Every structure is written in structure tokens, then in C-alpha cells.
Amino acid sequence: MTATMVSAVTASLKAAQTQPEDAAARLLAMRYAAVIDAQAEVDEATDGKVDALLEFGPKLLAVLTALGATPAGRKNEKGGGGSVSNLPSPLQALRDAARARTATALDAPAS
């Protein structure tokens, strides 16, 4: 029995810790998987190329990552990485401090 993308996505979504409000994203992932499977069947029958996988594979991966159903998605949920950009860089921290000092100096009454 050949594994399908739909069966793999179904298993991933069952294992993921999703919330009821994630229903639309779960459905979107299932639709992407179904399109990939349908195109794969056509390609096997006609020896064509897998355009659906090239087009929808990255989109499916993005949805699964957002739902925490990939290693990268789980890593981000645990705070282990990926969203380092939320922290200011040391240079940005210096810029912010300088901007605050300038604003304070401009707000001070002149003597």
C-alpha cells in the first residue's frame, strides 16, 4: 500500500496539539494534500511532471509549520528558535537608547 499525502497529513494533524480555532488551517492543509495526491495519480498515469507538488508542497509545509505539525513548528512553539527576530539586536538596543536620550533632552525645558 502506497502512503498518500492525505494519510500523512491526517496523521500529523492528529498528533499536533491544535486548537478548535485552527479548523480552517487544518482544512487548508487537507485540501493541499488532496490536490497533491490527485495530481500525483494523474502524473503516474501519464508520466507527467508533478507540478502540484512543486506549487502546493511549500504551501502545505507552511500550514503544517504554523500548526506545530513539523519539527520547525514545534521548535518555535517551545521557544527554542525561529523567532529570534522578536528580540532586538544589540545594535537596535543602542539605537533605541540613543533615541530615548535625544527625546528626553528635547523635552527638557531650556535654561
N, C-alpha and C positions, 0 to 999 in steps of 0.2 A: 504494500500500500504506500503510495506516494504522499508525503506530507504536503498539505496545501498552506498557502499563506493565511487563509482564513482560520484554519485549525491552529496554526502557530500563534496568531494574534489573539484568538479566543483564549488560549491557554495563558498567554502573557497578561491579558486583561483580568482573567480570574485571579491570577497571583498578585496583581498590583493592588495597592491599597488606595483605590479610587473612592470618590465620594459620589452621592447621588447627583450632585450638580455637575459632575463630569460626564453625564449621559451623552451629551452632544459630541464631545470629543471621542468617547468610546464608539459611538455610532460612526463617526467620521473615519476612525481607524478601521472599523469593519468594512466600510464601503471601499476604502482604498485597497484593502486586502482582497476584496471580492473582484475589483477591477483588475488587479494584478493577476489573480488566478484565472479570470476569464480570458485575459489576453494571452496568458501562458498556454492555455488549452488551444487557442487559435494558432499560436506560433508553433506548437508541437505538430499540429495537423498540416501546416503549410510551410514549415521550415523558415518561417519569417523571423524577424528580429523582435526582441522584447522591448518595444517602445514604452509600454505601460510601466514596466519595472523601472526604466530609466526616469520616467516622468513622475510616477507616484511613489516609488521607493523612498526617496528623500522626504517626501511629504508625510508618508506613513511613519518613518523613523522620527520625524519631528513631533508628531502627535503622540507617539508612544513615549518619547522622552519627556514631553510635557506632563504625561500621566504618571510618570515614575516607573514605566514598564521597560526601561533599558538600564544598563549599568550607569550610564551618564546621568540619567534622570534620577536614579536612586541616590547617586553621589551628591547631586545638587540638593535633594530633599534633606539629606543628613547634614548639609552644610560643609561637606568635605571638599568642595571645589566648584568650579564652573562659574560661580557668581562672585568671583574676586573683584570684578569691576564695580561692585556696590561699595567697596571700600575706597576711600580717597588715597591716591598715591602720595608719597611723601612730598613730592613737588606741589601737588594740588593743595596739600595741607599748609605748606608755606605760603602759597598764593592767597589762600583764604585768610590766614593770619594777617598777612600784609594788608589785604583789602579791609579787614576789620579795624586794623590800626589806623588806616587812612580815613575810614568813615568816622571813627571816633575823633580823630584830630579835626576833621572838617566840621563836626557837630559841636566842638568845644567853643565857648564864647571867646572872642578876640579880646586881648587885653591892651 
